Amino acid sequence: MAEFDISIIGAGPAGASAALGLANLGFSVALLDRKRPGSIPTDGKMDPRVVAISPGSMAWLEQIGAAQHLQQDRMAPFYRMRVCSGQQSLEFVAEEHGLDQLGWIIEIANLNDALWQAAGHHHQQGKLERIIPGEIDQFRLRSDRNRLTLSDGRSVRSHILIGADGARSQVRDAAGIEWTVDDYNQRAIVTPLASNRPNTGMAWQRFTGHGPLALLPLPDQGSSLVWSVPFDRADELLAMDDDEFLAALNQAAIDPPFGELTSVGARHALPLARRQSRQLVFDRVALIGDAARSVHPLAGQGMNLGLADAAELVHCLDGWDTAIDPETRLARFARRRLSDSSLIAGGIHLINESQMFGALPRQLGMGAAFKLLSRSRLAREPFVRRACGI
């Protein structure tokens, strides 16, 4: 039987970054997953699955030694962010808030590879063991020690078990933690795009009659589309040929700053739902990332919330003596992250659900808010600091 201070189920960005941070503190860590997270495509093409990484998240990646492994030519910084609703728009500019950039658009695969390389260093030093494939057959959760039995018969014991295993978390279910689901009846259509003018570093978003439409900068000065639409509309859009799809997209976007959208890559559709665990800790079990909550992509905060979970958990366990019950430290983590993430997730949910009131009331309400915020940099400052994880 293998013994560790901490075991983590899920080797995606939240779980892998937590493993790195905890190994840096000197804890023995087991990182388990059914398979290695997806890596950069061997054909060199951009993976359509991209995420927004805030300056706060990048600082965390630097702290744990992962940022240095990111492939810079496969990520794009953005310096401006413009949000449009009807005839009104609101713009945030990095330099106005003392920042070099508001964030980066990064392939999830690039992020996975950087974390995997950083984890390899700790693996060689014996602080971090990657058990992949590591299929869990049985959980035995106790108030003093957690035991995992793998499908190949191996056993893993640890003082703390961390669930970073996604929205359908086995760890959450094994701990008996309840969760709520709000099905948006939407899918996010994602694909790379080219346009008449290059995207040199702007994240642009418009609230359309069907749902939010975002164009995010890519390293080739194209854009990545994230368009949230109802299920039936998604089926229609996926069934169109490229010319029909571009016509529908240009009609919905109205006036993107990059001009007409001229070509489109392979389209993918991802179902959208809001999930929230009612608690983040039970005995010696803690949840992070999508196991703790998943949010609508309209604000680009999903990955940042998961990385912030990992950073806060590592912070709360810094200095922990494994001979002492971690209850107080885990409770502190849960209190801080549940309140913070619930505020963000609730705000995102409220904005997305405002479409139920119809396009005109939503545009009037957002237009009034945009006018107020546009008049004052100080009024915009709290939004920028929150979004940037500062």
N, C-alpha and C positions, 0 to 999 in steps of 0.2 A: 504493500500500500504506500502510495506517494503522499508525503506530508508537506503542506505549504502554509504560510501565514494567511495568504489570500488567494482565492481562485476566482477567475473571471470567465463567465460564459459569454462568448461573442467577441470576435476579433476585428470587428469593424472599427471605425475611427474612435468612437466613445470608449469601447472596451480596450483597444490597443493603447490609446493615450493614457488611460487610467493605469494600465499595466506598466507602462514606461515610467510614469510618475511615481508609482509605488515602489518599483524596483530601484529608482533613484534614491528613495528614502532608506533602502537597505532591506526591505521586506522580500521574502521569497514568494514568488507569484507564479501561478499556473494560469495560462491563457488558453482556453479551449474553444474550438469551433468545429463544425462539421467539415468545413473546407476552408482553404485560404481565401480571404476576400479577393474580389476581382482585381486584376492588375491591368496596367496600361496595355492596350491592344498591340499585338506584335506587328501589325501592318502599319503602325504609326498614325492611324486615323484617330481623331478626337472621339472619345467616348461621349455619347450624347447626355449622359447623366453627369451634370455639373452641380456644384453647390457654391453658395456665397460664404466666404470665410472673412470674419471681421478682424480688425486689428487686435482685439482682445484675444481671439482664438489663435491668431498667428503668434502672439506673444507666448501663449501656452505651448504651441508647437515648438517654438524656439527653446523654451525652458526645458522641455523633455528631450531635446536633441533630434527632433524629427524634421523641423523646417529646412535644415541644411540638405536634406535628401529630396526635397521637392524639385521636380524638373521645371525650371523657370520658363522654358519655352513652351510649356503646356499649361500655363496659367496666365490670367490677364488681370491686372489691377484696374479698379475703376475709381475715378476721381470725382465724378458727378453722379447724382442720382436725381431723376426727374419723375414725378408721379403726376398723371393727368386724369381728370374726371370732367367730362363735358368740355367746356371752354376754359376751365381753370387748370392751372398746373402749379406744382410746388417743387422747387429745386434745392438740393443740398450740394454744396461745393466743399471739398476736403480742405482746401487752404483757408477758407473762411472760418474753419473751426480748429485751425492749428494742426491739421493732419496732412501727412504725405499722400494718403489715399483713404478712401472710405472702406475699402476691402478688396478682395480678390475673387475672381471666379475660377474655380479649380475643378478638374475632373475628380470624381470620387476615386477613380482608379489611381490617379496620381497621389492622392492623399493616402490611400491604402498602401501603396508601394513605399512611400516615405516612412510611414510608421513601421512597416514590416522590416525595412532595412535598419531602422533605429533599434527595433526589438532584437534583431540579430546580434547586436553588440552585447546586450545584456544576457542573451541566451548563451553566448560564448563564455561570459563571466560566471555563469551559473546562478544568476539572480532571477532569471525569467525563463520558464520552460513553456514552450509552445507545443501544446498537445493537439495536433491537427493532422488527420481527422480525429475528432474527439466527440463521438456521438454519445449523449447521455441516455442511459437506460433507466436509471433510478436515482431519485433524490432522497436523502435522509437528512432532514434538517433538524438540528437540535439546538438547545439554548447555549451549549458550550462548544459544539463543533459540528460542522457540516460535512457530510460524506456523499460523494458522487460515485456511482457505479457506471462504467462505460460499457458500451455494447460489446466490446471485445473482452470484457471481464476485468479490466483494470479498475482500481479504486483510487480516488483522490480525496484527501481530507484537508480541511482548512478551517481556520478560525472564523473567517468572513467569506461569504459568497456574494459576488456581484453579478447581477443580471444585466448584461448589455446585449441581449440576444433579440432585439428588435420588437416590433409591435405585437407579434404573436409569441411573446416571451414564455418559454418553458419555466424559467425561474420564477416569474411572477405567479404563474399558475400553481407551481409546487408550493410556494409560500402562502397560497390562499389569499393573495392580495386582489381585491376587487378593482375593476376598472370600468369606465364609461366610454361609450362610443357614440359619436355624432357622425352619421354618414351624410356627406355633403351631396351625394348623387352627382358627383363631378369627377371628371378625369383630367389630368394635366397632360396636354400634348407637348412633347419635347422634341426638338430637332434643331440642328444647326442651319443657319440662314446666311445668305449673302444679300447685300443691298447696294443701291446706287452709290452711296457714300460710305466710307469705312467707319466702323465703330472704334474710336480711339480711346475709349475708357469711360463710357457712360452706361449706367444701369437705368433703363427706361421702362416705365410701366403705365398702362392705361386701364382704367376700369371700364369695361365694355358692357353691353347689355347682357352678354352671356356669362361673363366672369372676368377676372383680372388677366391681362395679357402683358407679359414681360419680355423684353429683349435685353440680354446680358452679354457683355463683351467677351469675345474669344481671342486667343493669341493671334489668329490670322486676320484680325480686324473685322471679322464677321460677327454674328450675334447668335446666341443660343436662345431659342424660343421656349418659354414656359407659359402655356395658354390653358387656363382652367375653364372648362365648359361642361355643361350637363352631359350625362351619359349618351343620350340620343344624338345630341349635336356632335359629340366626339365620334360616334359611329359614322355620321355623315362626312365629317372632315377626313377621317381615315380612309373612307371609300373613294374620295376624290383623287383624280390624277394631280400631278404637281402643279400644272397651270391653274386648275380649278381651285386647288388649295391656296395658292399664292393670291389669287383674286379675292377669295374670301378673307384671307389674312390681311391684305392691304386695305380692304373695306373696313374691317374691324379696327385696325390700328389707326386709321384716319390720317395722322400726320407725324409719323415717327421722325426723329431728327436725322436719321440716316437715309432718308428718301425712300423710294419704292423698294420693297423687298423682291429680289429678282430670282433667287434660286433657293431650293430647299433640299435638305438631306433626308435620310430615312426617318420616318415619323414613329414615335412610340407614345403610348398612352398609359398613364399610371393612375389607378383609382385613388381618390382622396377621401380621407376621413380624419376626424379629430378623435384621438384617444387620450385618456388621462387616468393614470393609476390613482386610486384614492389615497394611497400612502406610498412612500418611497422606501420605507424600512420596515422589516418585520424580524424581530430577534436579531440574528447575525446575517441577515440578507439585506442587500441594498440594490435599488434599481437605478440605472442611468440610461441616457439616450432614449431611443424610441421605445424601450421597455418601460420607461417612466411616463412618456407622453409623445405623441406625434401631432404635428400642427400643419395647417394649410401652408403651401409654399409661397403665398402672396407676399410675405415680408422677408423671405429668404433666411429665416432664423432657425430652421430645424437642426442643421448641423451645429450651429453655434450653441444652441441650447444643450446638445449632447456633450460637446467638448467642455462647456462650462460645468456640467454635472461632474465630469471626470476631474476637472481642476479643483472643484470645491471638495469632492470626496478625498482627494489626495491631501488637500490642505487640512481637512478635519482629522485625518489619520496621522499627520505629521507628529512624531514624538510618542505615538501610541506604544505602550508596553504590551506585547501579545499575551502576557500572563494576566492582564486585567481585562475585565469585560468591556467591550467597545461600545456599550449601549449609549453612553453620554455623547460620544463623538459621532456616532451614526445618527443620533437624534438631532444633533446640531446640523449635520449635513442635510437631513430631511427637512428641517424647519426652514433653512435658508433657501434651498432649491425649490421646494414646493411653493413657497410664497412668490419667489422671483419668476419661476417659469409659468406659474398659473396666471400671473399678471400679464405676461407677454402672450401666452396662448389664448387667454380670454380676450385680449384686445384684438388679436388676429381673427379669432372666431367672430367677434362682434362686427368687424369690418366686412368680412365675407358674407355674413348673414344679413347685412344691411340690404343686400340685393332683393330680399323678399319684399321690401317696401316699394320696389319698382325703380326704374332708371332715373326718373325725374327727381323724386325726393332724395335719392342717394346723391345725385349730382349736385343738388342744391345744398345739401348738408356738407358734403365734402368741399364744395366750392367755397362756402363760408369759412370752413376751417383753413383751407389753403390760403385765402386772402389774409386771414389773421396771422398765420405763421409766416407768410411771405414778407410781411412788413418788418419783422424783427429777427435778426440773427440770434438774439438771446432767447427768443421764444422757440427757435428751432434747436438750440443747443441740447436740451434734455433728450430730444428724440435722437439726435446724432450720437450722443454719448451712450444711450441705451443700445442703439443698433450696432454700434461699433464695439460694444463690450468693454467700455472704458470705466 
